[in-house]
């Protein structure tokens, strides 16, 4: 085609030839002007609006001289008086709107081809692209941001947003999940506790009505999406012992429960499993993390609950107690509301970020007669001279010792032994400490029994034991002539 010569034309008339039609982009303000526009076949005209400029009906129309389509005041505009020939709206993919420094779209924008935006593209409706979107800049893309409560009521797979409640990017694929990197997931930065904002307890808490998962050295925890782990940010969350919404049933006394972190509709949630005797039997390891093997009623589906620890409820009533160093008492100390637990009591254990705690149980009674014979028995015949704790794995070690003094009350020499019974008031574990006393010269003697071992998974107690060669002996309590005599102590993990 030869280059067009400079020409002058008015409404398509004059010296415009057929090879020059595409050199002109003529413009009308509305459909009324388009109906009075004198056209040539295949000519195109840019219409700025239906009734007024920018009212949403604007577009590029071309003239088809053979058209007999009726005027619909939208996509077909018939010139006044015509029985044949009409202006037809070109399809969106074929339109070229030219270059704009700023383009505001107040309705729906459907782009079937390429959209090049050199300035600002502002939409108040929905922009739909049925082709790929390519961004070659070096800046940023700002995605929608809002709270967990502001998520879409009808989310669709592929949605991406920034959750301001959790401070994470998240995506929807059947459920909302964190878009943190998979394959490189760090262990949780959390601990089970009984006091809000106190990840490592240092003071006694007796008979707490629930358990709390609080951030510790960070606030991220793994989240399972069915195929991979990702890191998700979580706030401090709690689990009441009376809860029946996210747990199978309310907790009962003197029982063990595994505790799980999971994401219920994208919200970090803490749930109890059913009663267990061996916490490890209900767990499965998935990509390094322990999860619930079976689905939990009202709780996570199988494999979706991250095991964060185990709790032991009080012997009676409804509570969880942490009291590793109770005050000495005659016959041994008690813990929990109303003294429901015998001895020192540590009723929770953490899967992650465990720390050790020193525990002790002391009998403040002045003295008592030893029970003669060859059998071990509870110190002061009391099951309160013990330390109770819980372990969620089979490899946490325990170090314990029990020290006491003995004197004879006749002319014979009395021999006593002091030891520790693991889950027993009659069987000594570890090393016994022997002490001998000769009453003829008023001598007394003390020694220490010890235990260093791994009792295993579950709830255990360390019982102070004693054995004497005769009933004619005196075993001392906490103080003997102003010197501390009686004491059971241990170092355990929780």
C-alpha positions in Angstrom: 0.0 0.0 0.0 1.4 3.4 -1.0 1.8 6.0 1.8 -1.2 8.2 2.0 -1.1 11.7 0.7 -2.0 14.7 2.9 -5.7 15.2 2.6 -8.5 17.1 4.1 -11.8 15.4 5.0 -14.9 16.0 6.9 -17.1 13.2 8.2 -15.5 10.7 5.9 -16.2 12.8 2.8 -13.9 14.6 0.5 -10.7 13.1 -0.9 -10.3 10.2 1.5 -9.5 7.0 -0.5 -10.0 3.4 0.5 -6.3 3.1 1.3 -6.4 6.0 3.7 -9.3 5.0 6.0 -7.0 3.6 8.7 -5.0 6.8 8.9 -7.8 8.7 10.6 -9.2 8.2 14.1 -12.3 10.4 14.1 -14.2 11.1 17.3 -17.8 11.8 18.3 -19.1 12.7 21.7 -22.2 10.3 21.9 -24.5 8.0 20.0 -26.6 10.9 18.8 -23.7 12.4 16.9 -22.7 8.9 15.6 -26.2 8.4 14.1 -25.7 11.6 12.1 -22.1 10.8 11.1 -21.7 10.3 7.3 -19.8 7.1 7.0 -17.8 5.0 4.4 -17.6 1.2 4.7 -15.0 -0.1 7.1 -14.4 3.4 8.7 -13.9 3.5 12.5 -14.9 6.2 14.9 -14.1 6.6 18.6 -17.3 7.3 20.6 -16.7 8.9 23.9 -20.0 7.8 25.5 -23.5 6.7 25.0 -25.4 9.7 26.2 -22.5 11.6 27.6 -18.7 11.3 27.7 -17.3 8.5 29.9 -20.7 7.0 30.9 -19.5 3.5 30.3 -20.8 3.0 26.8 -17.8 4.5 25.1 -15.9 2.4 22.6 -14.5 2.1 19.1 -17.2 1.5 16.4 -16.7 0.5 12.7 -19.1 1.0 9.9 -20.5 -2.1 8.1 -22.4 -0.9 5.0 -24.1 -4.3 4.6 -25.4 -4.6 8.1 -29.1 -4.9 8.7 -28.8 -5.3 12.5 -31.3 -3.3 14.5 -30.2 -0.3 16.6 -29.7 -1.5 20.3 -28.3 1.8 21.6 -25.3 -0.1 22.8 -23.3 -2.2 20.4 -25.2 -1.4 17.2 -25.9 2.2 16.2 -27.9 2.7 12.9 -27.5 6.1 11.2 -30.7 8.1 11.0 -32.8 7.1 8.0 -30.8 4.0 7.2 -32.4 0.7 6.3 -29.0 -0.9 5.7 -25.6 -0.1 7.2 -24.8 0.3 10.9 -22.0 1.2 13.3 -20.8 -1.9 15.2 -18.9 -1.9 18.4 -15.5 -3.6 18.0 -14.9 -6.4 20.5 -12.7 -5.5 23.5 -9.7 -7.5 22.3 -9.6 -5.5 19.2 -9.9 -2.1 20.7 -6.9 0.3 21.0 -7.7 3.1 23.4 -4.4 4.8 22.8 -2.1 6.0 25.6 -3.3 7.4 28.9 -1.2 8.9 31.7 -4.1 7.8 34.1 -7.0 5.5 33.5 -9.9 5.2 35.9 -12.2 2.3 35.5 -15.4 2.5 37.6 -17.1 -0.6 36.3 -15.7 -4.0 35.3 -12.6 -4.2 33.1 -12.2 -7.3 31.0 -8.9 -7.5 29.2 -8.6 -10.4 26.6 -5.3 -9.3 25.1 -2.4 -7.2 26.3 -2.7 -4.3 28.7 0.2 -1.9 28.9 0.0 0.6 31.8 2.7 3.3 31.9 0.9 5.4 34.5 -1.7 4.6 37.2 -4.4 2.0 36.7 -7.2 2.5 39.3 -10.2 0.1 39.5 -13.1 0.3 41.9 -14.7 -2.8 40.5 -13.2 -6.2 39.4 -10.4 -6.4 36.8 -10.5 -9.8 35.0 -7.6 -11.0 32.9 -8.1 -14.2 30.9 -4.4 -14.1 29.9 -1.2 -14.1 32.0 -0.2 -10.9 33.7 3.4 -10.0 33.2 5.1 -7.4 35.4 8.7 -6.4 34.5 9.3 -3.5 36.8 11.7 -3.4 39.8 9.3 -2.1 42.3 6.6 -3.8 44.3 3.1 -5.1 44.1 0.8 -4.3 47.0 -1.7 -7.1 47.7 -4.9 -6.6 49.7 -4.3 -6.4 53.5 -6.8 -6.9 56.3 -7.5 -8.8 59.6 -8.5 -12.4 59.9 -12.1 -11.3 60.3 -12.0 -9.4 57.1 -11.2 -12.4 54.9 -13.6 -13.0 52.0 -16.8 -14.8 53.1 -16.6 -16.9 49.9 -12.9 -17.4 49.2 -11.7 -19.0 46.0 -8.6 -21.1 45.5 -5.7 -18.9 44.4 -6.6 -15.9 46.5 -3.6 -14.1 48.1 -3.6 -11.4 50.9 -1.7 -10.1 53.8 -3.2 -11.0 57.2 -2.6 -8.0 59.6 -3.9 -10.0 62.6 -1.2 -12.7 62.1 1.4 -10.5 60.3 1.8 -13.1 57.5 1.1 -13.4 53.8 -1.5 -16.1 53.2 -3.2 -17.9 50.4 -6.4 -19.8 50.0 -6.4 -23.4 48.6 -9.4 -25.0 50.4 -8.2 -23.3 53.6 -6.2 -20.3 54.5 -2.5 -21.1 54.9 0.7 -19.1 55.4 2.7 -18.4 52.3 6.0 -18.9 54.3 8.7 -20.9 52.7 8.2 -24.7 52.7 11.0 -27.2 53.2 12.9 -24.8 55.6 10.6 -24.6 58.6 11.9 -23.8 62.0 10.6 -25.5 65.2 7.9 -23.6 67.1 8.8 -20.5 69.1 6.3 -21.3 71.8 5.7 -23.0 75.2 2.8 -24.3 77.2 2.3 -22.3 80.4 -0.3 -21.6 83.0 0.3 -17.8 83.2 -0.4 -15.4 80.3 2.8 -13.9 78.9 5.1 -16.1 81.0 6.5 -18.8 78.8 8.8 -20.2 81.6 7.1 -20.4 85.0 9.1 -19.5 88.0 6.3 -19.2 90.5 3.8 -21.7 91.7 0.4 -21.9 89.9 -2.1 -24.1 91.7 -5.1 -25.7 89.9 -5.2 -23.5 86.8 -8.5 -23.8 84.9 -6.7 -24.1 81.6 -3.5 -24.1 79.7 -1.9 -21.4 77.5 0.4 -21.5 74.5 2.5 -18.4 74.5 5.3 -17.1 72.2 8.8 -17.8 73.4 11.9 -16.5 71.6 9.6 -15.6 68.6 6.0 -16.1 67.6 6.1 -18.6 64.7 5.0 -22.2 64.5 4.7 -24.8 61.7 1.4 -25.2 59.9 0.5 -28.3 57.9 -1.5 -27.9 54.7 -1.9 -31.6 53.9 1.3 -31.9 51.9 4.0 -29.6 53.4 4.8 -27.5 56.5 5.0 -23.8 56.4 5.7 -21.2 59.1 2.8 -19.2 60.5 2.7 -16.5 63.0 0.4 -17.2 66.0 -0.8 -15.0 68.9 -1.1 -16.3 72.5 -4.0 -18.8 72.7 -5.5 -20.7 75.5 -7.4 -24.0 76.1 -9.9 -24.3 78.9 -10.2 -27.6 80.7 -14.0 -27.2 80.4 -13.8 -26.6 76.6 -16.1 -28.8 74.4 -15.9 -26.7 71.3 -12.4 -27.5 70.2 -11.9 -30.6 72.3 -13.8 -33.9 72.5 -15.1 -33.3 76.1 -14.3 -31.4 79.3 -11.2 -32.6 81.1 -11.5 -34.9 84.1 -9.3 -35.2 87.2 -6.2 -37.3 87.5 -5.7 -37.7 83.7 -3.2 -36.9 81.0 -4.0 -35.0 77.8 -2.0 -34.2 74.7 -2.4 -30.6 73.5 -2.3 -29.7 69.8 -1.9 -26.5 67.8 -3.8 -26.3 64.5 -5.5 -23.8 62.3 -9.2 -23.8 62.3 -10.4 -21.9 59.2 -7.0 -20.3 59.2 -7.2 -19.2 62.9 -4.6 -20.6 65.3 -6.4 -22.9 67.7 -5.4 -25.0 70.8 -7.2 -28.3 71.4 -6.9 -31.2 73.8 -7.0 -34.8 72.6 -8.8 -37.6 74.5 -7.4 -39.0 77.7 -4.1 -40.8 77.3 -1.9 -43.0 79.5 1.1 -43.0 77.1 1.2 -39.7 75.2 3.4 -41.1 72.5 1.0 -43.8 71.4 -1.4 -41.3 69.8 1.3 -39.5 67.8 2.8 -39.8 64.3 5.9 -38.0 63.0 5.4 -36.1 59.7 8.5 -34.5 58.2 10.1 -34.2 61.6 7.1 -32.9 63.6 4.8 -35.0 65.8 1.1 -34.8 65.0 -2.1 -36.5 66.0 -2.4 -39.9 64.4 -6.2 -40.0 64.5 -8.8 -37.2 63.9 -9.8 -35.5 67.2 -13.5 -34.8 67.8 -14.1 -31.1 67.5 -10.4 -30.7 66.9 -7.9 -31.2 64.1 -8.2 -33.8 61.3 -5.7 -36.6 61.4 -2.2 -35.2 60.9 -3.2 -31.6 61.2 -2.6 -31.0 64.9 1.0 -30.1 65.9 1.8 -31.8 69.2 2.9 -29.0 71.6 2.9 -30.8 74.9 1.1 -32.9 77.5 -0.8 -31.8 80.7 -1.7 -33.7 83.8 -4.8 -32.7 85.7 -4.9 -32.6 89.5 -5.7 -35.7 91.5 -9.2 -34.3 92.2 -11.1 -31.2 91.0 -10.5 -29.6 87.6 -7.1 -28.0 87.4 -3.5 -28.1 86.2 -0.8 -27.4 88.8 2.8 -26.2 88.6 4.3 -26.2 92.1 7.8 -27.7 92.1 8.9 -26.4 95.5 6.0 -26.3 97.9 6.6 -25.3 101.5 7.7 -28.1 103.9 4.9 -29.7 105.9 4.6 -32.3 108.6 4.2 -35.6 106.8 5.3 -34.0 103.5 3.9 -31.1 101.4 0.8 -30.9 99.2 0.0 -28.8 96.2 -3.0 -27.7 94.2 -6.1 -26.0 95.4 -7.0 -27.5 98.8 -3.9 -29.6 98.8 -5.3 -32.2 96.4 -1.9 -33.3 95.1 0.7 -35.2 97.2 4.2 -33.6 97.3 5.7 -31.3 94.7 3.8 -31.3 91.4 4.7 -30.4 87.8 1.6 -30.9 85.7 2.7 -29.8 82.2 5.4 -30.8 79.7 6.5 -29.0 76.5 7.4 -30.7 73.2 9.5 -27.7 72.2 11.8 -25.3 74.1 11.9 -27.5 77.3 13.7 -26.2 80.3 14.8 -28.0 83.5 13.4 -27.1 86.9 14.5 -27.9 90.4 11.9 -29.6 92.5 11.9 -30.5 96.2 9.6 -32.1 98.8 10.5 -31.8 102.5 9.0 -33.2 105.7 8.9 -30.7 108.5 8.0 -33.2 111.2 10.7 -33.2 113.9 11.3 -37.0 113.9 9.7 -40.4 113.6 10.5 -44.0 114.4 12.0 -46.0 111.6 10.2 -49.2 110.6 12.6 -52.1 111.2 13.0 -54.9 108.8 14.4 -55.6 105.3 11.7 -53.8 103.2 11.8 -50.3 101.8 9.0 -48.0 102.8 7.9 -44.4 102.2 9.8 -41.9 104.2 7.7 -41.1 107.3 5.2 -43.6 105.9 3.9 -40.7 103.7 3.2 -40.6 100.0 3.5 -36.8 100.3 7.3 -37.0 100.4 7.5 -37.3 96.6 7.8 -35.3 93.4 5.4 -35.9 90.5 6.0 -34.8 86.9 4.9 -35.7 83.4 7.0 -36.6 80.3 5.8 -36.6 76.7 8.8 -38.6 75.4 10.8 -41.6 76.4 14.3 -40.0 76.6 14.1 -37.1 79.1 16.5 -37.8 82.0 16.0 -37.2 85.7 18.5 -36.6 88.4 17.2 -36.9 92.0 18.6 -37.3 95.5 17.2 -37.9 99.0 19.1 -37.1 102.2 18.2 -37.9 105.8 19.7 -38.6 109.3 19.2 -41.4 111.8 20.1 -42.0 115.4 19.7 -45.1 117.6 17.5 -45.2 120.7 19.0 -48.3 122.4 22.4 -49.8 123.1 22.6 -51.3 119.6 23.9 -49.9 116.4 21.2 -48.9 114.0 21.7 -49.0 110.2 19.5 -47.0 107.9 19.3 -46.7 104.2 17.8 -43.8 102.2 16.8 -44.1 98.6 14.4 -43.1 95.8 11.6 -45.2 94.4 10.5 -44.4 90.8 6.7 -44.9 90.8 7.0 -47.1 93.8 6.8 -46.9 97.6 8.5 -50.2 98.2 11.1 -50.7 95.4 14.3 -48.6 95.5 15.8 -47.3 92.2 19.3 -46.0 91.7 21.8 -45.9 94.5 21.0 -46.2 98.2 22.8 -44.2 100.9 23.6 -46.1 104.0 23.9 -44.5 107.5 24.8 -46.1 110.8 24.2 -44.8 114.3 25.5 -46.0 117.7 23.2 -44.9 120.4 25.8 -45.7 123.1 27.8 -42.6 122.3 24.9 -40.6 121.1 26.0 -40.6 117.5 23.9 -39.9 114.5 24.6 -40.4 110.9 23.2 -39.2 107.6 23.6 -40.1 104.0 22.2 -39.6 100.5 20.4 -41.9 98.1 20.4 -40.9 94.4 18.8 -41.7 91.1 20.0 -40.8 87.7 18.0 -42.3 84.9 15.2 -42.1 82.3 11.9 -43.2 83.7 10.3 -42.9 80.2 7.1 -41.4 78.8 4.0 -40.7 80.9 3.4 -39.4 84.4 5.9 -40.5 87.1 6.7 -39.8 90.8 9.9 -39.9 92.7 9.2 -41.2 96.2 11.6 -40.7 99.2 12.2 -44.2 100.7 13.8 -45.4 103.9 14.8 -48.7 105.4 16.1 -49.3 109.0 17.6 -52.3 110.7 15.4 -51.9 113.7 12.4 -50.1 115.0 14.5 -48.6 117.8 15.7 -45.7 115.7 14.9 -42.1 115.0 14.6 -40.6 111.6 14.7 -36.8 111.4 12.6 -34.4 109.6 13.6 -31.1 108.0 15.7 -29.9 111.0 17.9 -31.8 113.4 19.6 -29.7 116.0 19.3 -26.7 113.7 20.8 -28.5 110.7 18.7 -29.3 107.7 18.3 -33.1 107.6 15.4 -34.3 105.5 15.0 -33.4 101.8 14.0 -35.0 98.5 15.1 -33.0 95.4 15.2 -33.5 91.7 15.9 -31.9 88.4 13.3 -32.6 85.7 12.3 -31.2 82.3 9.0 -29.4 81.6 
